[in-house]
Each structure stands twice: as structure tokens, then as C-alpha cells.
Amino acid sequence: MTSPVIRAAGGVVVRQGHERAPVVALIHRPKYDDWSLPKGKLHPGEDERDAAIREVLEETGLRCEIERDLGVVRYADRFGRPKIVRYFAMTCEDGPFTPTEEVDEMRWSPLPEAAGLLSYEHDAEVLRSAVAQQAGTND
């Protein structure tokens, strides 16, 4: 029997850091001891855009707006089930991060360093693609 596909959504949340250099929000999940982009599973009946906004708010405390769709990433989760995550480029205002059991730390990382901090190559690829797309829109 084939496992059902797990659908999730998340965001690449960017803001201007010190000296106007862009920084991206990364989260640490103590259960997995990993650094990731904020993301999570869709609730029944929820669309990907709404799920991404909700998950980013829940995991970071940031109220964000979607700027553009970054596409999907497909991989097997830790149980070998197929997972599809749609990511969105987001902008935000500061919000109050509050540690939880699920996410115990949030870090604003300069873009050149952020991909190297992420625990999973699929997250790093999403980040690099988002940065490249943003650079292309600024030309």
C-alpha cells in the first residue's frame, strides 16, 4: 500500500538587517536538533498560502505577507513517506518570537551564511533559489 502524500507549506522570510543587508529567518527544532526554514503540514481544507502564513506565524511569531511562490520541494520524510512542501517568499515586520516545544530558537541570518546553517540540502536549495530570483528582479 502506498503512503499518502504529506502536504506542507512554508516561507523564506526576509527582512532588512543591519546596514540594510537582507537577513532570513531560520528556526531550530529541538525534537530533531536541526535548523530549518519555517514550514508545516496543511490542515484539512487549508490551502498552501494560508498554511504557509499560519505556520510561519506559529513557528516564528512573525506576521508576514507573501511576495511570490517559490515552487515545491519533494522528498521523503523521516518515515519514508512522500512529502511535498510549497514555499513562498515572504516579507514581514518584526514579531515577538516565543520559544515552544516545537521551535526553541529563531535566528536572523545574513543571506550569504544562511544556506550553510540549514540542516537539509532541500531547504538550502529553496533559499538559494529565492535569493537568485530576488537578485533577478533587482536587475
N, CA, C and O of each residue as an XYZ file, in Angstrom:
556
protein
N       0.844     -1.187      0.000
C       0.000      0.000      0.000
C       0.881      1.239      0.000
O       1.855      1.310      0.750
N       0.549      2.207     -0.828
C       1.314      3.431     -0.949
C       0.910      4.414      0.137
O      -0.276      4.593      0.417
N       1.908      5.054      0.751
C       1.631      6.065      1.770
C       1.037      7.303      1.115
O       1.425      7.669      0.005
N       0.085      7.956      1.808
C      -0.451      9.204      1.258
C       0.638     10.287      1.275
O       1.523     10.294      2.131
N       0.542     11.180      0.322
C       1.494     12.282      0.244
C       1.197     13.279      1.355
O       0.051     13.684      1.551
N       2.230     13.665      2.070
C       2.093     14.689      3.105
C       2.296     16.038      2.436
O       3.309     16.263      1.775
N       1.338     16.930      2.606
C       1.428     18.263      2.011
C       1.740     19.275      3.106
O       1.159     19.248      4.191
N       2.667     20.158      2.793
C       3.086     21.174      3.747
C       3.388     22.467      2.998
O       3.465     22.487      1.770
N       3.556     23.544      3.758
C       3.893     24.838      3.160
C       4.731     25.627      4.149
O       4.651     25.430      5.361
N       5.536     26.525      3.599
C       6.394     27.324      4.458
C       6.886     28.569      3.760
O       6.477     28.886      2.643
N       7.782     29.274      4.449
C       8.231     30.545      3.913
C       9.721     30.783      4.028
O      10.390     30.305      4.944
N      10.213     31.540      3.064
C      11.544     32.124      3.126
C      11.281     33.573      3.509
O      10.918     34.398      2.671
N      11.473     33.865      4.796
C      11.127     35.173      5.354
C      12.373     36.050      5.391
O      13.346     35.746      6.082
N      12.324     37.141      4.636
C      13.480     38.029      4.514
C      13.098     39.433      4.984
O      11.992     39.907      4.730
N      14.024     40.079      5.667
C      13.865     41.486      6.052
C      15.229     42.164      5.918
O      16.245     41.505      5.695
N      15.232     43.462      6.054
C      16.484     44.210      6.029
C      17.107     44.143      7.411
O      16.459     44.463      8.407
N      18.348     43.733      7.469
C      19.074     43.662      8.725
C      19.889     44.922      8.935
O      19.577     45.976      8.379
N      20.920     44.811      9.728
C      21.812     45.930      9.980
C      22.473     46.374      8.683
O      22.803     45.553      7.827
N      22.655     47.641      8.553
C      23.275     48.224      7.355
C      22.526     47.843      6.089
O      23.115     47.774      5.010
N      21.223     47.594      6.220
C      20.323     47.314      5.102
C      20.630     46.019      4.358
O      20.092     45.793      3.274
N      21.476     45.172      4.914
C      21.765     43.877      4.294
C      20.622     42.921      4.613
O      20.199     42.848      5.767
N      20.105     42.180      3.619
C      18.992     41.270      3.888
C      19.408     40.097      4.783
O      20.516     39.571      4.687
N      18.476     39.714      5.654
C      18.649     38.560      6.525
C      17.411     37.683      6.397
O      16.334     38.166      6.046
N      17.569     36.382      6.684
C      16.483     35.417      6.551
C      16.240     34.745      7.902
O      17.172     34.521      8.675
N      14.966     34.428      8.175
C      14.583     33.774      9.425
C      14.811     32.267      9.320
O      14.293     31.613      8.415
N      15.591     31.725     10.255
C      15.817     30.290     10.372
C      15.323     29.841     11.736
O      15.406     30.591     12.708
N      14.809     28.619     11.811
C      14.312     28.107     13.086
C      15.086     26.850     13.494
O      15.563     26.087     12.654
N      15.191     26.664     14.803
C      15.794     25.455     15.362
C      14.683     24.629     15.999
O      13.900     25.134     16.804
N      14.625     23.340     15.624
C      13.628     22.420     16.181
C      14.356     21.443     17.099
O      15.135     20.615     16.626
N      14.110     21.531     18.411
C      14.845     20.678     19.349
C      14.548     19.185     19.183
O      15.416     18.355     19.455
N      13.349     18.834     18.746
C      13.000     17.416     18.567
C      13.944     16.733     17.582
O      14.302     15.567     17.750
N      14.342     17.485     16.545
C      15.215     16.935     15.512
C      16.631     17.495     15.599
O      17.522     17.049     14.876
N      16.842     18.466     16.477
C      18.101     19.201     16.600
C      18.580     19.646     15.224
O      19.705     19.360     14.816
N      17.693     20.356     14.514
C      18.030     20.834     13.178
C      17.683     22.313     13.018
O      16.921     22.881     13.801
N      18.263     22.918     11.983
C      17.944     24.277     11.564
C      17.207     24.167     10.240
O      17.629     23.448      9.334
N      16.100     24.891     10.144
C      15.199     24.740      9.019
C      14.567     26.078      8.658
O      14.672     27.057      9.396
N      13.912     26.092      7.511
C      13.009     27.183      7.176
C      11.679     26.882      7.851
O      11.314     25.715      7.988
N      10.945     27.906      8.277
C       9.649     27.634      8.910
C       8.669     27.012      7.914
O       8.471     27.525      6.812
N       8.070     25.908      8.320
C       7.120     25.196      7.461
C       6.314     24.233      8.315
O       6.674     23.948      9.457
N       5.223     23.734      7.755
C       4.426     22.743      8.465
C       3.323     22.192      7.600
O       3.062     22.679      6.500
N       2.681     21.165      8.118
C       1.635     20.460      7.390
C       0.376     21.310      7.249
O       0.032     22.108      8.120
N      -0.301     21.106      6.112
C      -1.587     21.749      5.879
C      -2.644     21.124      6.779
O      -2.640     19.914      7.006
N      -3.535     21.943      7.281
C      -4.710     21.446      7.993
C      -5.738     21.013      6.951
O      -5.697     21.493      5.819
N      -6.665     20.111      7.310
C      -7.699     19.696      6.351
C      -8.454     20.916      5.798
O      -8.916     21.765      6.560
N      -8.572     20.991      4.480
C      -9.293     22.075      3.825
C      -8.504     23.371      3.677
O      -9.005     24.329      3.088
N      -7.289     23.418      4.195
C      -6.478     24.636      4.148
C      -5.672     24.666      2.849
O      -5.161     23.637      2.407
N      -5.561     25.856      2.237
C      -4.722     25.941      1.041
C      -3.280     26.259      1.442
O      -2.998     26.616      2.586
N      -2.389     26.122      0.479
C      -0.961     26.251      0.756
C      -0.574     27.653      1.220
O       0.265     27.800      2.110
N      -1.175     28.683      0.628
C      -0.850     30.062      1.026
C      -1.233     30.309      2.485
O      -0.440     30.840      3.264
N      -2.449     29.920      2.843
C      -2.900     30.117      4.225
C      -2.058     29.306      5.202
O      -1.732     29.776      6.292
N      -1.706     28.080      4.804
C      -0.887     27.233      5.674
C       0.495     27.847      5.887
O       1.014     27.839      7.003
N       1.087     28.377      4.824
C       2.415     28.985      4.942
C       2.377     30.176      5.895
O       3.247     30.307      6.756
N       1.390     31.035      5.753
C       1.277     32.205      6.636
C       1.068     31.756      8.077
O       1.692     32.293      8.993
N       0.186     30.766      8.282
C      -0.081     30.261      9.637
C       1.156     29.629     10.246
O       1.505     29.926     11.389
N       1.823     28.763      9.499
C       2.995     28.068     10.038
C       4.124     29.040     10.378
O       4.764     28.902     11.421
N       4.372     30.009      9.518
C       5.414     30.987      9.812
C       5.061     31.758     11.081
O       5.927     31.981     11.927
N       3.807     32.166     11.224
C       3.386     32.863     12.439
C       3.554     31.976     13.674
O       4.087     32.420     14.691
N       3.101     30.725     13.586
C       3.199     29.810     14.733
C       4.647     29.538     15.128
O       4.962     29.475     16.316
N       5.523     29.378     14.149
C       6.898     28.980     14.454
C       7.832     30.144     14.753
O       8.844     29.972     15.432
N       7.494     31.338     14.244
C       8.398     32.483     14.423
C       7.793     33.660     15.167
O       8.520     34.503     15.693
N       6.463     33.727     15.216
C       5.801     34.893     15.792
C       5.698     36.059     14.822
O       5.254     37.141     15.205
N       6.102     35.857     13.569
C       6.129     36.925     12.575
C       4.871     36.931     11.724
O       4.458     35.902     11.189
N       4.275     38.102     11.610
C       3.143     38.279     10.690
C       3.731     38.666      9.341
O       4.408     39.686      9.212
N       3.464     37.837      8.340
C       4.121     38.008      7.047
C       3.119     38.155      5.922
O       1.949     37.793      6.043
N       3.614     38.696      4.828
C       2.870     38.766      3.579
C       3.643     37.978      2.528
O       4.872     38.016      2.471
N       2.891     37.268      1.706
C       3.510     36.506      0.622
C       3.850     37.451     -0.521
O       3.016     38.236     -0.971
N       5.083     37.361     -0.975
C       5.540     38.150     -2.116
C       5.425     37.357     -3.408
O       4.976     37.884     -4.426
N       5.834     36.076     -3.369
C       5.762     35.244     -4.574
C       5.906     33.768     -4.205
O       6.421     33.413     -3.145
N       5.439     32.939     -5.106
C       5.538     31.484     -4.974
C       6.941     31.063     -5.395
O       7.436     31.493     -6.437
N       7.581     30.223     -4.586
C       8.922     29.729     -4.896
C       8.911     28.307     -5.445
O       9.964     27.764     -5.778
N       7.736     27.705     -5.543
C       7.640     26.350     -6.071
C       7.633     25.301     -4.970
O       7.493     25.620     -3.789
N       7.785     24.052     -5.373
C       7.681     22.939     -4.439
C       8.983     22.161     -4.338
O       9.810     22.153     -5.249
N       9.130     21.510     -3.196
C      10.227     20.590     -2.946
C       9.594     19.249     -2.605
O       8.635     19.183     -1.836
N      10.138     18.175     -3.185
C       9.640     16.821     -2.913
C      10.760     16.007     -2.283
O      11.895     16.007     -2.759
N      10.416     15.310     -1.199
C      11.378     14.432     -0.545
C      10.624     13.444      0.328
O       9.417     13.579      0.528
N      11.327     12.460      0.840
C      10.729     11.504      1.775
C      10.982     12.011      3.187
O      12.089     12.441      3.513
N       9.943     11.959      4.025
C      10.127     12.391      5.413
C      10.907     11.316      6.178
O      11.327     10.318      5.593
N      11.096     11.518      7.465
C      11.936     10.593      8.236
C      11.348      9.189      8.347
O      12.038      8.253      8.750
N      10.062      9.043      7.986
C       9.429      7.725      7.978
C       9.361      7.134      6.573
O       8.783      6.066      6.374
N       9.950      7.829      5.600
C       9.949      7.357      4.232
C       8.703      7.707      3.446
O       8.534      7.246      2.317
N       7.825      8.517      4.027
C       6.597      8.914      3.335
C       6.895     10.066      2.377
O       7.727     10.923      2.675
N       6.219     10.088      1.227
C       6.433     11.193      0.293
C       5.888     12.502      0.866
O       4.782     12.545      1.405
N       6.681     13.566      0.741
C       6.282     14.865      1.266
C       6.501     15.918      0.196
O       7.531     15.930     -0.479
N       5.517     16.809      0.044
C       5.609     17.927     -0.885
C       5.417     19.208     -0.084
O       4.401     19.388      0.588
N       6.405     20.094     -0.165
C       6.339     21.369      0.549
C       6.370     22.498     -0.470
O       7.299     22.587     -1.273
N       5.355     23.363     -0.442
C       5.353     24.562     -1.279
C       5.878     25.715     -0.428
O       5.410     25.955      0.685
N       6.862     26.421     -0.982
C       7.463     27.561     -0.287
C       7.073     28.866     -0.958
O       6.840     28.931     -2.165
N       7.011     29.897     -0.135
C       6.702     31.241     -0.604
C       7.745     32.210     -0.074
O       8.196     32.090      1.065
N       8.128     33.179     -0.913
C       8.956     34.287     -0.445
C       8.036     35.208      0.339
O       6.942     35.540     -0.118
N       8.482     35.623      1.529
C       7.658     36.449      2.403
C       8.447     37.634      2.935
O       9.668     37.583      3.085
N       7.712     38.699      3.214
C       8.279     39.842      3.921
C       7.482     40.011      5.206
O       6.336     39.572      5.308
N       8.109     40.656      6.185
C       7.435     40.767      7.475
C       7.870     42.016      8.221
O       8.825     42.704      7.859
N       7.130     42.265      9.263
C       7.531     43.204     10.293
C       8.025     42.341     11.441
O       7.706     41.154     11.505
N       8.797     42.920     12.343
C       9.228     42.147     13.498
C       8.021     41.676     14.287
O       7.014     42.379     14.378
N       8.123     40.509     14.844
C       7.096     39.964     15.712
C       7.787     39.362     16.913
O       9.003     39.171     16.904
N       7.032     39.066     17.935
C       7.642     38.521     19.152
C       7.857     37.012     19.060
O       6.898     36.244     19.134
N       9.101     36.586     18.902
C       9.380     35.156     18.928
C       9.260     34.662     20.357
O       9.806     35.261     21.284
N       8.541     33.565     20.525
C       8.402     32.914     21.819
C       8.778     31.454     21.651
O       8.135     30.740     20.881
N       9.807     30.990     22.355
C      10.186     29.573     22.237
C       9.031     28.648     22.625
O       8.250     28.944     23.529
N       8.946     27.516     21.913
C       7.941     26.488     22.199
C       8.631     25.131     22.207
O       9.836     25.041     21.974
N       7.869     24.076     22.474
C       8.436     22.726     22.388
C       8.867     22.411     20.966
O       9.843     21.692     20.754
N       8.139     22.949     19.989
C       8.422     22.650     18.584
C       9.607     23.456     18.045
O      10.445     22.919     17.320
N       9.677     24.738     18.396
C      10.739     25.625     17.921
C      11.301     26.370     19.131
O      10.602     27.167     19.757
N      12.554     26.107     19.450
C      13.135     26.727     20.641
C      14.025     27.928     20.353
O      14.442     28.630     21.273
N      14.321     28.166     19.067
C      15.168     29.300     18.716
C      14.865     29.756     17.300
O      14.621     28.945     16.406
N      14.884     31.071     17.113
C      14.791     31.654     15.782
C      15.996     32.569     15.621
O      16.386     33.270     16.554
N      16.577     32.555     14.439
C      17.774     33.352     14.186
C      17.588     34.094     12.859
O      17.096     33.526     11.884
N      17.982     35.355     12.836
C      18.059     36.116     11.586
C      19.482     35.957     11.075
O      20.431     36.403     11.719
N      19.628     35.335      9.941
C      20.949     35.056      9.401
C      21.181     35.831      8.108
O      20.293     35.888      7.258
N      22.366     36.431      7.946
C      22.688     37.062      6.657
C      22.569     36.037      5.530
O      22.947     34.877      5.691
N      22.048     36.473      4.405
C      21.816     35.549      3.288
C      23.051     34.752      2.875
O      22.925     33.556      2.614
N      24.239     35.355      2.802
C      25.389     34.551      2.365
C      25.712     33.376      3.299
O      26.288     32.380      2.860
N      25.347     33.484      4.573
C      25.663     32.438      5.549
C      24.523     31.461      5.779
O      24.751     30.337      6.225
N      23.306     31.876      5.481
C      22.119     31.120      5.879
C      22.060     29.713      5.292
O      21.734     28.765      6.006
N      22.368     29.561      4.009
C      22.278     28.229      3.392
C      23.200     27.241      4.087
O      22.858     26.065      4.212
N      24.355     27.692      4.539
C      25.293     26.815      5.228
C      24.857     26.426      6.626
O      25.353     25.444      7.178
N      23.932     27.186      7.212
C      23.428     26.867      8.548
C      22.282     25.861      8.515
O      22.035     25.163      9.498
N      21.583     25.786      7.382
C      20.439     24.889      7.285
C      20.892     23.430      7.311
O      21.920     23.076      6.734
N      20.114     22.599      7.985
C      20.464     21.188      8.158
C      20.184     20.331      6.932
O      20.779     19.264      6.777
N      19.288     20.780      6.061
C      18.870     19.954      4.931
C      19.164     20.654      3.613
O      18.900     21.846      3.454
N      19.708     19.907      2.684
C      20.053     20.471      1.384
C      18.817     20.992      0.659
O      18.908     21.996     -0.049
N      17.651     20.333      0.814
C      16.461     20.822      0.111
C      16.069     22.215      0.610
O      15.589     23.027     -0.180
N      16.260     22.514      1.904
C      15.998     23.870      2.409
C      17.012     24.854      1.838
O      16.647     25.960      1.438
N      18.281     24.460      1.797
C      19.326     25.334      1.255
C      19.062     25.639     -0.221
O      19.284     26.766     -0.665
N      18.591     24.649     -0.986
C      18.274     24.873     -2.400
C      17.142     25.874     -2.559
O      17.192     26.739     -3.433
N      16.109     25.759     -1.706
C      14.993     26.712     -1.748
C      15.510     28.120     -1.457
O      15.139     29.071     -2.145
N      16.347     28.256     -0.464
C      16.888     29.562     -0.103
C      17.731     30.134     -1.250
O      17.573     31.298     -1.617
N      18.610     29.327     -1.803
C      19.446     29.812     -2.916
C      18.585     30.240     -4.107
O      18.871     31.253     -4.745
N      17.542     29.479     -4.406
C      16.643     29.820     -5.500
C      15.919     31.140     -5.218
O      15.783     31.976     -6.110
N      15.464     31.323     -4.001
C      14.769     32.557     -3.617
C      15.696     33.757     -3.758
O      15.291     34.806     -4.259
N      16.930     33.604     -3.318
C      17.911     34.690     -3.410
C      18.197     35.006     -4.875
O      18.259     36.174     -5.258
N      18.372     33.972     -5.695
C      18.646     34.178     -7.120
C      17.465     34.866     -7.810
O      17.661     35.756     -8.637
N      16.233     34.451     -7.468
C      15.060     35.083     -8.054
C      14.971     36.548     -7.651
O      14.640     37.407     -8.469
N      15.270     36.826     -6.385
C      15.223     38.207     -5.894
C      16.277     39.045     -6.595
O      16.006     40.186     -6.969
N      17.466     38.507     -6.779
C      18.533     39.234     -7.470
C      18.112     39.541     -8.906
O      18.411     40.612     -9.433
N      17.420     38.597     -9.528
C      16.954     38.795    -10.898
C      15.916     39.893    -11.015
O      15.851     40.572    -12.039
N      15.097     40.082     -9.976
C      14.079     41.135    -10.007
C      14.672     42.496     -9.710
O      14.038     43.517     -9.973
N      15.894     42.528     -9.159
C      16.532     43.805     -8.832
C      17.447     44.303     -9.946
O      18.015     45.388     -9.831
N      17.599     43.532    -11.019
C      18.490     43.952    -12.112
C      17.881     45.068    -12.920
O      18.492     45.543    -13.876
